[in-house]
Amino acid sequence: MKTASIGKLLLLVEVARQCAEGELSGATVLGRDPGLLVADSGIWQHLDVEGLSVRDLCVLVSSVSDNLATNVLLKRVGLRKVRHLAESLGLVHTALLDYVRDHRGPADPATLSTGSASELSGLMGRLARNELLSPAVSQQVNHWLATCVDLSMVSGAFGFDPLAHAPSDRDFFVRNKTGADAGVRADVGTLGRESVRFDYAVIANWDASGPDLRDGALSGMRAIGMTLRTIIESAS
């Protein structure tokens, strides 16, 4: 299925891997590249600062799905390495296919990323258990994901403060990455309280040229979140 910005999760994992293995320093400052500037999600495009550290760029990608930060990081670490990472993790249907673009031509991939719910929920499970590549990589990615401010989908049922829910809110914790595009809403993550945890991936695709089904998709995603909340509250 199309997963919009969910593929940026693979970029974050690759950056964490390169930093852990000494191929890249999180303190390295990368400059704003006008050729990589895109609209829509993100705040770097609205800031004056011309360069940010790799770590800061990862926070921007995790917290607000920053498109410019994504493209700058991707240029530095390499799309080929992100694809190799996905293959090494055994992902068949889940991939980051391209840079973020304002317009996609006939020579460009039709979408930014694709994925399957089973693969993505499994990926989040490995992250939650600190088993994705290494404990250091898993912990770093989980730390970044805790900053995500988009709690409009599955986690919307928990009533979290989107600006202040790390490390926990209402005694729950959430680590998630979302994706949104025309005809796409996707949310993957881990929700839990104490020792009770659910790793989830919920993806909705519809024909963007037809009726706008966004409200129905979001309502269904929050209903799934409410089911998870009820189970977690009764078990913890």
N, C-alpha and C positions, 0 to 999 in steps of 0.2 A: 504494500500500500504506500501511497505518498505520505511522507511524514514531516514535510516542511523542515523546520529547524532542529528536529530531533537528531539529525545527522551531526550536528555540532557537538553532540556528546562524544562521538568518536574522535573528533579533533581534540577535545579536552583530555581524553585518555592518552592520545598520542603525545601531546605536550607534556603531560605528567610523566609518561614513560621516558621521553627524551631527557627531561630534567633529572629524573631518578638515576638514569644511566650515564649522566654526564655529557650527553650530546648537546645539551642546551642549558643555559642558566636562566632561572626565573627572574634574575635581576637584569637581564639583557633588555635594553631599551629599543623598541621598534618604532619607527616613525610613521606618521600618517602618510599614506600614499594616495594622491589624488586619483590615480588610475583605478584604485580599489574602492572608491567611495560609492556607496549605495544608500538608498533612502530606507524608509520604514523603520524597523526596530533598531533601537540603540540610542545611546546618548553621546558617544564620542563625536559624532557629526555635529553636535551642538556646542561642543567645548572648544576652548582656545588652545589647549595643550597639544603640541605637535608630536610628542613622543610619550609612550607609556611602557612600563616594564612588561615582560611576558606574563608575570603573575597578575598584574593589574588588568591586562587584556583578558586573561582567563576569567577574572571576576566579572568583567563586563559581559562576556559571552554567557556566563552562567546566570548572572542576575537579570539582565535585560535582553538577552539574546542579541547582543550588539553585532550588527552586520559588518560594519567597518572593521571592528576588532577581529571578527571571524576571518575576514579576507586577509588582513595583515598577518595574523597568526598562520593561516593556511599557506600563504606565500613563503613564510619562513620555514615551516616544518615540512611542507611538501604534500600535495594531494596523493601522490603515489604511496608515500609512507602511511598515510591514513588508510588507504585502501588495503595495503599489506597488513596493517594492524587488524582490520576487520576480518580478513581471511585467516589470520593466525588465531583469532578468537573463535573460529568456527562459524562465523556469521555468513549465511548464504544469501539471505534476502534483505539484509540490513547494510546500508552503505551511505557514505557521503559522496555524492556524485560530482560535485562541482563547487565553484565559488558562488557566493550570493550575487545575483545579477538583478538589475532593475527590469531588464527585458531579456527574454530567452528567444534566440533565433533558431532557425532550423538546424544549425550546426551544433547547438548547445544541448546538453541533457535536458529532458523535458521538465525535470523537477530537481530541487536541491538535494533531496535524500529520499530513500525508500527504506521500509522496514517491515518486519512482522512482529506482531504482539508477543508471540511466544519467545522469539529471540531476544527482544528488548526486555521483557520481564526477567528472562534468565540472566541477561547482562546486569540488570539492576540487582538481582540476587547475589551475583558474584561480588558486586561492589559493596553491598551491605555486609557481606561476610568477610570483607577485606581479602578476597581471593582473586580479584581481577588483576592479573599480571604479578602483583606483589602487594603486601600490606601498605607499603609507602605510596604506591601509585593509587591504590583504592582510597586510602585516607585523604590524599590530596584532592582527588576528584570529588569525594563526598563533601569535603570542606567547601569546595567551590559551589557544588549544587545546593548547599544549604542557604545560599544567598538568593536563590531564584525568587523574584517578586511576582511571577505569574501564577497565582493560585486560583485561577478562574475556572478550572476544569474539574478533574477528579477531586483535588484537595479543597475545592470550593465548599464542600460539604462540612468542612471542619471549622470554618469561621476563623482561620488564622489571620493574624496581622501580617499582611504581605511585606511590610517593611521591617518587621521585628519578630521573626519566628525562629531564628537560629540562636542557640542550639535547640530550643523547644518553645512551644506555645501551648497553653492549656494542658501541659504535661505530655503532649504529643510531639513527635518529630516528623519532619518531612524532608526528603531530598528528591528533587524532581527537575526535569527538563521538559519544556513544552515546545510545540510547534504549531504555527498558525499560518495559513495561506488561503487563497480562494479555494473553497471546496475541501479544506483540510483543517482538522483540529486533532491534536495528538498530545498525550500527556503520559510520560513514563517516570516511574520513581519508586520510592520506598516510603511507606507510612507506618507508624507504629507508636507504641507506648510501652516502656519498660522492655520486657523480653518478647512481647507480642509484635510481630512485624509482618507486613504484606508488601511484596514486590509486585508492581503492577505495570501494565502497558495498555492504554486504551486509545484506539485510533479510529477516527471517523473520516470517511471520504464520501463526497457526493459530487454530482455534476455541477461545476461552477457556472456553467452557462444556463442552468435551469433555475428554479426557485431557490432562494437563500434559505438553507436548512440549518444555519448556524444555531439558532435558538434551540431547536430540537436536539441537535448534537450536544450542546453544552448542558442542557437539561438532563439528557441521558448519562452524560459523564458524571455530573454531580450526583445523580441517583446511585451510580456505582460507588462513588465516594461515600455516600451515606450508608450503603450496605457495609462497606469496610469499616466505617466508624462504629456502627452498631456492634459488629463482631469484635472489634478491638476493645471497645468499652466493656463488653460482657466478659471478655477473657482476661482482662488486666485488673 
